[in-house]
Amino acid sequence: MSSRENKVRIAEVALRGVVFGFGLVSALLIATDSQVRTIFSVEKKARFTDMKALMFLVVANGLAVAYSLIQGFRCIINMVKGGLLLSKPLAWAIFSCDQIMAYVTVAAVAAAAQTAVLGDLGQRQLQWMKICNLYGKFCNKVGEGIVLAFLVSLSMQCLSCISAFKLFRLYTNINK
């Protein structure tokens, strides 16, 4: 096994660990976030379920966490056994799943970020108020979750590049 392949394996395991850790923390931060405010003697509770984009982000992060856990174990087993990924169908499956997870996480972060901006700035033309003025703690915690989810998305994009490298090296020998 070449030094380059070893570095790629270590990078893949590290990135899958980042996706697992940050994805789990992001999903938990957002899913457990809530804040109660009393407005004109009526209690209003802000929860992540009130915004569909945040629900999508929590689900996407959950999927990324589960997928990374499975793939991380596969990577570690391959490193311990010393085996190489030689099966083209398996390489295609991993590449496709990594691509799907990268796109899903990008879409979830974009939707959640747009929702966060609307919550923070409002929309004067539509007379939507700035809800982060009322639910500051809630918005801050969601913002932290979105930042972590962005890092998950970047890591998934890097992983899709690594899986592309591993797949296409099966078709040409780049070590010559």
Disulfide bonds with the S-S distance in Angstrom:
Cys132-Cys139 2.09
